[in-house]
Amino acid sequence: MQRWTVLSLSVLWVASMAFLPVLGSWAGEKGSKAVTVTGEVIDTACFFAKGAKGSGHAKCAKMCIEGSVPAGLLADDGKIYILAGDMMENPEAFQKVKEYAARRVSVTGTVIERDGTKLLMVQSVQPAR
Protein backbone atom coordinates (compact mmCIF):
# COMPACT_ATOMS: atom_id res chain seq x y z
CA MET A 1 0.00 0.00 0.00
CA GLN A 2 2.82 2.39 0.87
CA ARG A 3 4.46 1.64 -2.46
CA TRP A 4 1.26 2.71 -4.26
CA THR A 5 1.09 5.88 -2.18
CA VAL A 6 4.64 6.82 -3.12
CA LEU A 7 4.03 5.89 -6.76
CA SER A 8 0.78 7.89 -6.90
CA LEU A 9 2.38 10.96 -5.32
CA SER A 10 5.33 10.72 -7.72
CA VAL A 11 3.06 10.49 -10.77
CA LEU A 12 1.01 13.43 -9.49
CA TRP A 13 4.20 15.42 -8.97
CA VAL A 14 5.53 14.77 -12.48
CA ALA A 15 2.16 15.60 -14.04
CA SER A 16 1.88 18.81 -12.03
CA MET A 17 5.27 20.06 -13.22
CA ALA A 18 3.79 20.76 -16.65
CA PHE A 19 1.24 23.10 -15.12
CA LEU A 20 3.50 25.06 -12.75
CA PRO A 21 4.06 28.01 -15.12
CA VAL A 22 0.29 28.26 -15.57
CA LEU A 23 -0.30 28.13 -11.81
CA GLY A 24 2.36 30.76 -11.19
CA SER A 25 0.87 33.17 -13.69
CA TRP A 26 -2.65 32.41 -12.44
CA ALA A 27 -1.68 33.29 -8.88
CA GLY A 28 -0.16 36.57 -10.06
CA GLU A 29 -3.16 37.47 -12.20
CA LYS A 30 -5.59 36.92 -9.36
CA GLY A 31 -3.77 39.52 -7.28
CA SER A 32 -2.68 37.04 -4.64
CA LYS A 33 -0.46 38.63 -2.05
CA ALA A 34 2.75 36.98 -0.98
CA VAL A 35 2.71 35.37 2.45
CA THR A 36 5.49 33.93 4.58
CA VAL A 37 4.92 30.55 6.21
CA THR A 38 7.34 28.97 8.68
CA GLY A 39 7.66 25.24 9.27
CA GLU A 40 9.54 22.06 8.35
CA VAL A 41 10.23 20.96 4.77
CA ILE A 42 8.84 17.42 4.49
CA ASP A 43 8.79 14.78 1.81
CA THR A 44 5.10 14.12 1.42
CA ALA A 45 5.38 10.39 0.71
CA CYS A 46 7.09 9.46 3.97
CA PHE A 47 5.15 12.00 5.98
CA PHE A 48 1.73 10.76 4.86
CA ALA A 49 2.68 7.06 4.84
CA LYS A 50 4.64 6.92 8.12
CA GLY A 51 4.45 10.33 9.78
CA ALA A 52 8.21 10.69 9.16
CA LYS A 53 9.68 14.12 9.89
CA GLY A 54 12.43 15.80 11.85
CA SER A 55 16.20 15.62 11.83
CA GLY A 56 16.19 11.80 12.14
CA HIS A 57 14.50 11.65 8.75
CA ALA A 58 16.68 14.28 7.02
CA LYS A 59 18.76 11.94 4.84
CA CYS A 60 15.69 10.07 3.56
CA ALA A 61 13.69 13.29 3.06
CA LYS A 62 16.46 14.87 0.99
CA MET A 63 16.81 11.72 -1.13
CA CYS A 64 13.05 11.48 -1.69
CA ILE A 65 12.63 15.16 -2.60
CA GLU A 66 15.62 15.07 -4.96
CA GLY A 67 14.06 11.93 -6.47
CA SER A 68 10.88 13.87 -7.37
CA VAL A 69 8.69 13.05 -4.37
CA PRO A 70 6.61 16.20 -3.79
CA ALA A 71 8.07 18.51 -1.17
CA GLY A 72 5.74 19.92 1.42
CA LEU A 73 5.82 22.34 4.30
CA LEU A 74 4.48 21.28 7.69
CA ALA A 75 3.71 24.75 9.04
CA ASP A 76 4.12 25.63 12.69
CA ASP A 77 0.32 25.86 12.93
CA GLY A 78 -0.06 22.25 11.69
CA LYS A 79 -1.24 23.11 8.18
CA ILE A 80 0.40 21.28 5.28
CA TYR A 81 1.33 23.02 2.05
CA ILE A 82 2.49 21.33 -1.13
CA LEU A 83 5.51 23.32 -2.32
CA ALA A 84 5.84 24.21 -5.98
CA GLY A 85 7.84 26.68 -7.98
CA ASP A 86 7.46 28.79 -11.05
CA MET A 87 9.93 26.89 -13.20
CA MET A 88 9.79 29.56 -15.93
CA GLU A 89 10.22 32.72 -13.86
CA ASN A 90 12.09 31.64 -10.70
CA PRO A 91 13.35 28.03 -10.79
CA GLU A 92 16.14 28.73 -8.29
CA ALA A 93 13.73 29.42 -5.44
CA PHE A 94 12.11 26.00 -5.59
CA GLN A 95 15.43 24.23 -6.17
CA LYS A 96 16.66 25.77 -2.92
CA VAL A 97 13.82 24.04 -1.04
CA LYS A 98 15.56 20.70 -1.66
CA GLU A 99 18.57 21.87 0.35
CA TYR A 100 16.38 22.32 3.41
CA ALA A 101 14.77 18.86 3.63
CA ALA A 102 13.68 18.13 7.22
CA ARG A 103 14.76 21.60 8.38
CA ARG A 104 12.75 24.57 9.65
CA VAL A 105 12.44 27.31 7.07
CA SER A 106 10.45 30.41 6.23
CA VAL A 107 8.94 30.21 2.75
CA THR A 108 7.56 33.27 1.00
CA GLY A 109 5.16 32.82 -1.89
CA THR A 110 1.55 32.84 -2.98
CA VAL A 111 -0.99 30.30 -1.76
CA ILE A 112 -3.44 28.62 -4.10
CA GLU A 113 -6.13 26.56 -2.36
CA ARG A 114 -8.55 24.14 -3.92
CA ASP A 115 -10.83 21.71 -2.09
CA GLY A 116 -8.83 22.03 1.12
CA THR A 117 -5.42 21.41 -0.47
CA LYS A 118 -2.95 24.25 -0.18
CA LEU A 119 -0.24 24.84 -2.78
CA LEU A 120 2.49 27.34 -1.91
CA MET A 121 4.23 28.80 -4.97
CA VAL A 122 7.74 29.39 -3.65
CA GLN A 123 9.27 32.81 -4.31
CA SER A 124 12.00 32.53 -1.67
CA VAL A 125 13.12 30.26 1.14
CA GLN A 126 15.50 30.81 4.02
CA PRO A 127 16.33 29.12 7.33
CA ALA A 128 13.84 29.97 10.05
CA ARG A 129 14.98 32.04 12.99
N, C-alpha and C positions, 0 to 999 in steps of 0.2 A: 504494500500500500504506500509506504514511504517513497519507494522508487517511482511510483506513478505520480505522486505529489511533486517530486523534484522534476520529473520529466514534463509534467503539465506546466509548472511554473517556468521552466526553461523555454518551452515552446511559446508560451505567452510572452515571455520577455523578448525573444527573437522577433516575433510578429509585431510587437509594439514598437520596436526600433524603427520600423518603416514609417510610423506615424508620428514620431517625436517632433520633427520640424513643424508638422501641422499643429500639434498640440501647443508647441511653444508660441507659434504665431497666433493661435486662437486665444491663448491666455493673455497675450499682449493686446489683442484687439478688443477683448472684453473689458479692458481697463482694470484688470486685476492688479492689486497693489502687492508689492513684495512684502513678505513676512520673514521673520527669522524664527526658526524652531530649533530647540536644543534637545539633544538626546543621543542615543547610541546607534551607530551604523550597524545594521544587522543583515545577515543573509537570510532572505525570507524563507528559503526551503528548510533550513535547519531550525529556524525560529518557530515556524508553524508546525513542523513535524515533531520536534523534540523540545521546544522551548529553549533551545541553545542560544546563549548570549554571554556577554562579559569577556573578561580578559582570558579566561580559560578556553574560550572558543575562538580566539583571535586568528590562529593559524588556519583553521578550517574555514572561518568566515572569509578571510582574504582569498583563499584558494577558490571557494565557491563563487564569490563575487567576480573575481578575475575570469572564472570559467563560465560567465554569463548567467549565473543565478541572479535574479533580481535583487538589487540592494534596497534596503528599507531603512527607515529611521524610526526607532522606538523612542518617541518623545518623552520628556520628563513627566508629562501629564498622562502617560499611558496610551496615547493615540499612536497609531501606526501609519506612516506615510510610505508609499512606494516612491523611490527616488528615480528621477529621470532627468535627462539633460537635453538641451537643444543642440543636437549634433551638428547643425548647420551654422549657428551663430556663436556658440560658446562651448565647444566640446571639451575644453580643458577643465571646466568647472566640474563636470560629472566625472571625468577621469580621476580627478583628485579625490573623489569620494572613496574610491577603491583603496587608497592609501590609509584610510581611517577605519577600516573594518574592525568592528568590536571596540571602537573608541568613542568617547563622548565628543560631539562636535556641535557647532552652531551652523545650520544651513540656512542660507537666505535664498528665497525664490518665490514663485507664485504657486498657489495651491489650486488644483482643479479637483472638484469632488463630484462623483457620480455614484448614486445608489449606495452611499455610505463608504465608498472607497476613496481614499485621499491620495492624490498624486502630487508630489512636490517637484516642480521644475527647478532644478538646481541652477542658481546664478553664481553662488560662491559658497565655499565651505572652509571652516577654520576650526582648530581645536577649541573646545569649550573652556571657559574660564571657571 
